[in-house]
Amino acid sequence: MKWPSGRVVEWSSGRKAALPLAVLACFAVLFAVRTASASLCVWRAPDEDIASIYDATSYKTVFEDIGDELRARIEERLGYELDADETQFKFFPVFNGEEQVGTVMTHAGKGQFGVIEVVVAVIDTGTGAIVKAVRIQRDREKAKGAIRSKEFLGQFKGMTSADGFEIGADLNTAEDGAERSSQAIANAVLKLLIVYDEFHASGE
Amino acid sequence: MSRALVLVLTVAGWANAGTKVDLNGGIYPGFRIDRDGSSFTLMGAEAEITARVSSKTRDIVTAAFQLWAQPDMNDWSMGYHFGLAYAVVPLGLRLPQIKVGQAVIPFGLLADYDTHIQIVQTPFAKTLSQRIDLGAGLQGSIAQTAYALWVSNGTGPYRLDNDRNKVVTLRIAPKFLLGDAEMTWGVSGLAGTLPYWQLDSMMMAMDGPHFYRMKYRAALDNTTDWGPVTIRLEGVAGKDSALAGPMVYGYYGEVRWAVTDWLEPMVKYDCYHVADQGSHRSLAAGFTFTPLHQTTVNLQAFFQQDWMKTMMMNERLWNVATQVTVRF
């Protein structure tokens, strides 16, 4: 192709090679390495979250796939099925020097008006995970200020997967009328605690 | 060496290194009606591959690239939506990340808003005439303020530079909670040689640029999540060719309202104006339908009206489009 304003060198003879290229590369990925379909909740502000939760110097990213057996155990403890796209969970071990001081997990819960992205920071006591802090990184709920308040999110500190997570019975709602949003966050925290415990109990 | 061989060797290299690779993707079939007829469409079908190399205590580098099947658009406009291929090197907590490769130019709403899976588009094609570009830069955040610096060719993905000029883009975007509204305000500046069309010839932009011009742009953008209502605003102003050249400006407004977790009506309006040439305006209204308990499938539909008023034309166009988005 000629460009009147100057020289342009294209790297390939054309993008018609894109389809076979895509197929070839996808097959290469699928058969050469361990792959997974990642669930869609990213960790948006790791620096800021870590600085406010841990005394830490670094973190790393670990994505773990869920096998059928592990999935069944998690679903049994939850009392409901995992979402169809939850084929993988994300763990972010946090370190101070060489020492691991905690783990952060993220989850896209389903709120009243769309996805609530929940960040759960835990410490491991050796017998399971304990919540150190919970953050909301994105949501579209009406009670946005209330569900992000220290009063509401602070309730989760110190909780384990053995605790009750029912809004109204075990935990206070963020504000009147926000029960569904509050329960979605509580469910996300409980799910991540169970997932953490089951992954670590299974040695994965 | 062909790109296919490079990719296969790259993937094989990752496998040998034991690097974890994640595969995501999507397919976006649709249907479109306008004054000239109607057609089923395929906006795209893509795979997004992410590979990460980590040490015992930290991520060392993350590489991501986008592979796509031939959509129903020609080479040039495809570069607006496909061609991501970059590596990100984190320097440490509270330090910037280095980004190199083909990435989205961090200007205005483009920095945070993934337009390529949306049925309505921000006016970047008019204001910048580029979205994905080859370059290098820094990105990060200080407290609640995100920043990005990007230096790139200006010629789009998979094209070497056609001059010595580089496009320099800087964006700073603080985010804060105001009552029940989470607001992000972005301030962006851009200078460099980019594809250029006269307003009269913008209808032919899909065939590729015939000219490149120096462009200076400044933008103020805002994204507000106010409960279930999301508002996106962008104002762009600048000059073409030289700072003494004619003034250009554009603006964009979009409102989405999540009535429930499965239905989201939306409306958008944008305008792009070039002094001495005229203006393009566009108004669209539509909705997004998300099936219950799904986050990976949705249906988008809209009606759009366009007004093009220049010295050579005074046209009013319309189209109706639907698109199914399946992400995996």
Interface residues (C-beta under 8 A of the other chain):
Chain A: M1 W3 P4 S5 G6 R7 V8 V9 E10 W11 S12 G14 R15 K16 A17 A18 L19 P20 L21 A22 L24 A25 C26 A28 V29 L30 A32 V33 R34 T35 A36 S37 A38 L40 A45 P46 D47 E48 I50 A51 A56 T57 S58 Y59 K60 T61 V62 F63 D83 A84 D85 Q88 P93 F95 G97 E98 A108 K110 G111 Q112 F113 G114 V115 R138 D139 R140 E141 K142 A143 K144 G145 A146 R148
Chain B: S2 R3 A4 L7 V8 V11 A12 W14 A15 T19 K20 V21 D22 L23 N24 E46 A47 I49 T50 R52 S54 S55 K56 T57 R58 D59 T62 L67 W68 A69 Q70 D75 M78 G92 L93 R94 G140 S141 A143 Q144 T155 Y158 R159 L160 N162 D163 L177 G179 D180 A181 E182 G208 P209 H210 F211 Y212 D225 W226 G227 P228 V229 T230 A258 T260 D261 E264 H293 Q294 T295 T296 R327 F328
